[in-house]
């Protein structure tokens, strides 16, 4: 994020992201928006996991723990 903020502050409009050997050209604004989307997604996942951990700790029987669905409540994956 710091890179893209620095590029934007310097007046640079286009940047690139690398994924392995693949280079993706995009605007700095799009790169910042993508990283913001990933951050929000990660925070929602963390909050959901924390909620599940608290719920499991409150369970009082093995059957309740075995039947607990820890997969619910997570956000849809980010579509970049």
TABELUR-V394883 format. One record per pair of residues at least 12 apart in sequence whose ideal C-beta (glycine too) atoms are under 10 Angstrom apart, sorted by the first residue. I is the first residue (numbers start at 1). J is the second residue. D is the distance in Angstrom with one decimal. If there is no record, write none. Layout:
# TABELUR-V394883
<<I J D> <I J D>>
This chain:
# TABELUR-V394883
<<1 31 8.7> <1 32 7.0> <1 35 5.1> <1 36 8.3> <1 38 9.8> <1 39 8.2> <3 15 7.6> <3 17 9.9> <3 28 9.2> <3 31 8.4> <3 32 10.0> <3 35 9.8> <4 17 9.4> <4 26 9.9> <4 27 9.7> <4 28 5.3> <4 29 8.6> <4 30 9.4> <4 31 4.7> <4 32 5.0> <4 33 9.7> <4 34 9.2> <4 35 7.0> <5 28 8.6> <5 31 9.9> <5 32 7.2> <5 35 9.9> <6 28 9.5> <7 28 5.0> <7 31 8.3> <7 32 9.4> <8 27 9.5> <8 28 4.8> <8 29 7.4> <8 31 9.1> <8 32 7.1> <9 28 9.6> <10 28 9.4> <11 28 9.6> <12 27 9.6> <12 28 6.0> <13 27 6.0> <13 28 6.0> <13 29 8.1> <14 26 7.2> <14 27 5.8> <14 28 6.8> <14 29 9.9> <14 30 9.4> <14 31 9.3> <15 27 7.4> <15 28 5.1> <15 29 9.6> <15 30 8.7> <15 31 5.4> <15 32 9.4> <16 31 8.6> <17 30 9.6> <17 31 6.5> <17 34 8.0> <17 35 9.5> <17 80 9.7> <24 80 9.5> <26 80 10.0> <30 80 9.5> <33 80 9.6> <34 78 8.2> <34 80 5.5> <35 80 9.9> <37 78 5.1> <37 79 8.5> <37 80 7.2> <38 78 5.8> <38 80 7.9> <39 78 9.7> <40 75 8.5> <40 78 8.3> <41 74 9.5> <41 75 5.9> <41 76 8.6> <41 77 7.4> <41 78 4.6> <41 79 10.0> <42 75 9.7> <42 78 9.0> <43 75 9.5> <44 73 9.1> <44 74 7.6> <44 75 4.5> <44 76 9.7> <44 78 10.0> <45 73 9.6> <45 74 6.0> <45 75 6.7> <45 77 9.7> <47 73 9.0> <47 74 9.9> <47 75 9.5> <48 70 9.3> <48 71 9.8> <48 72 8.4> <48 73 4.7> <48 74 5.2> <48 75 7.5> <49 70 8.4> <49 73 9.3> <49 74 8.3> <51 70 9.9> <51 72 9.9> <51 73 6.9> <52 68 7.8> <52 69 9.0> <52 70 4.8> <52 71 8.9> <52 72 8.3> <52 73 7.4> <52 74 9.3> <53 70 8.9> <55 68 7.0> <55 70 8.5> <55 73 9.9> <56 68 5.9> <56 70 7.3>>
